[in-house]
Amino acid sequence: MKLQINRELIELLSENPMFRELNKDELTEIAARMDIENYDSGQEVFREGDPGGKFYILAQGSIEIQKSRSHGAGRIVIARFDRGGVIGEMSLFDGMPRSATVITVQPTKTYVLSQDGLNELIENNPQLAIKFLKGVAMLLSLRLRNTSGWFADVF
């Protein structure tokens, strides 16, 4: 369901460093393009290998990011997120299948921006889309730095 102006979502976005460059009107414009999705505890949000195309921000609840092991069976938890956590950002850029599985740890409420919503933002407000994409790039850069640090500790 498409949301009209949603104070909860605007507050959630404004608390996230990814959106720090955006004013309230810009946050409202992004919020208007987002849907809401609710999940029960233990439910998959998406599975590794699924098609991408959606960006999620957690409003309530908690999730685990799980990655299939390259050798052997099973999955390993690589991250956990709660309120304000962002997942699915890579799929807005590369069109590749999901790189991990996301499972809720407790009942979870998410707000979702689809690829279509992003494309609409790009068409209708390219300056805002650039700000949004800069925020996503900042998030990806931070995650890459953290991953590099983790690899340095492991090897």
C-alpha positions as MATLAB code, in Angstrom:
seq = 'MKLQINRELIELLSENPMFRELNKDELTEIAARMDIENYDSGQEVFREGDPGGKFYILAQGSIEIQKSRSHGAGRIVIARFDRGGVIGEMSLFDGMPRSATVITVQPTKTYVLSQDGLNELIENNPQLAIKFLKGVAMLLSLRLRNTSGWFADVF';
ca = [
       0.000    0.000    0.000;
       1.352    3.420   -0.898;
       1.673    5.756    2.030;
       0.604    9.327    2.211;
       2.584   11.651    4.436;
       3.621    9.415    7.316;
       5.160   11.127   10.348;
       6.636    7.898   11.691;
       8.448    7.217    8.428;
       9.696   10.789    8.057;
      11.060   10.655   11.613;
      12.688    7.288   10.916;
      14.346    8.590    7.755;
      15.513   11.783    9.477;
      17.235    9.725   12.212;
      19.258    7.737    9.675;
      22.676    9.160    8.670;
      21.988    8.055    5.103;
      19.338   10.775    4.845;
      21.128   13.527    6.782;
      21.395   15.813    3.737;
      17.633   15.823    3.150;
      15.148   18.364    4.499;
      11.610   17.517    5.657;
      10.037   18.199    2.248;
      12.556   15.909    0.553;
      12.011   13.189    3.160;
       8.275   13.528    2.602;
       8.739   13.074   -1.141;
      10.736    9.888   -0.614;
       8.249    8.636    2.004;
       5.372    9.084   -0.442;
       7.035    6.526   -2.736;
       7.468    3.882   -0.039;
       5.277    0.914    0.878;
       4.909   -0.805    4.244;
       5.557   -4.520    4.782;
       5.042   -6.388    8.054;
       6.572   -9.739    8.971;
       6.026  -12.253   11.770;
       8.900  -13.540   13.868;
      10.967  -16.143   12.004;
       9.667  -15.085    8.593;
      11.934  -14.656    5.570;
      11.947  -11.152    4.122;
      13.885  -12.515    1.162;
      16.140  -15.470    0.398;
      19.615  -15.538   -1.087;
      19.209  -15.858   -4.867;
      15.772  -14.184   -4.984;
      15.309  -11.300   -7.412;
      16.180   -7.914   -5.909;
      14.721   -4.513   -6.600;
      13.600   -3.411   -3.139;
      15.302   -1.295   -0.498;
      14.106   -1.712    3.121;
      14.390    0.384    6.278;
      13.329   -1.218    9.547;
      10.795    0.700   11.628;
      10.235   -1.948   14.310;
      11.583   -5.368   15.102;
      14.846   -7.072   14.383;
      16.339   -9.087   11.524;
      19.327  -11.306   10.831;
      21.277  -11.337    7.592;
      22.357  -14.892    6.802;
      24.784  -16.047    4.130;
      25.092  -19.577    2.760;
      28.430  -21.189    3.519;
      30.628  -21.704    0.476;
      31.866  -25.048    1.833;
      29.382  -27.259    3.602;
      25.763  -26.914    4.509;
      23.910  -24.231    6.359;
      24.115  -20.486    6.735;
      26.025  -18.126    8.972;
      24.670  -14.924   10.516;
      26.716  -12.027    9.129;
      24.743   -9.098   10.558;
      21.807   -8.094   12.718;
      19.723   -4.940   12.374;
      16.933   -3.318   14.313;
      15.125    0.044   14.070;
      16.757    2.224   11.431;
      18.637   -0.641    9.797;
      18.808   -0.555    6.008;
      18.878   -3.665    3.815;
      18.552   -4.397    0.123;
      20.372   -1.285   -1.061;
      22.658   -3.184   -3.460;
      19.688   -4.447   -5.463;
      18.758   -0.890   -6.445;
      21.997   -0.681   -8.423;
      23.114   -4.005   -9.780;
      19.913   -5.901  -10.626;
      21.569   -9.051   -9.303;
      19.820  -11.676   -7.195;
      19.847  -11.229   -3.417;
      23.276  -11.903   -1.928;
      21.965  -13.105    1.443;
      18.864  -14.304    3.264;
      17.054  -11.982    5.684;
      15.013  -13.512    8.494;
      13.070  -11.668   11.178;
      14.046  -12.324   14.788;
      10.837  -10.763   16.099;
       7.753   -9.236   14.489;
       9.122   -6.612   12.117;
       7.732   -3.587   10.307;
       9.595   -2.274    7.275;
       9.198    0.557    4.823;
      10.148   -0.364    1.278;
      11.299    1.623   -1.740;
      10.986   -0.398   -4.939;
      13.052    0.025   -8.074;
       9.956    1.551   -9.694;
       9.682    4.068   -6.835;
      13.327    5.019   -7.255;
      12.905    5.358  -11.030;
       9.904    7.622  -10.466;
      11.978    9.750   -8.080;
      14.784    9.979  -10.655;
      12.338   11.090  -13.364;
      10.371   13.572  -11.261;
      13.064   14.998   -8.994;
      16.580   14.197  -10.214;
      18.244   16.524   -7.673;
      16.591   14.686   -4.795;
      17.410   11.342   -6.384;
      21.084   12.365   -6.489;
      20.987   13.188   -2.761;
      19.322    9.856   -2.043;
      21.846    7.943   -4.148;
      24.727    9.763   -2.442;
      23.329    8.512    0.861;
      23.199    4.954   -0.460;
      26.785    5.298   -1.756;
      27.884    6.503    1.687;
      26.202    3.488    3.302;
      27.824    1.079    0.831;
      31.220    2.687    1.406;
      30.879    2.351    5.172;
      29.870   -1.287    4.865;
      32.818   -2.012    2.556;
      35.206   -0.385    5.040;
      33.752   -2.482    7.870;
      34.037   -5.636    5.769;
      37.669   -4.835    4.919;
      38.399   -4.400    8.615;
      36.699   -7.685    9.399;
      38.744   -9.514    6.766;
      41.930   -8.009    8.158;
      41.004   -9.409   11.572;
      40.163  -12.872   10.200;
      43.182  -13.363    7.936;
];
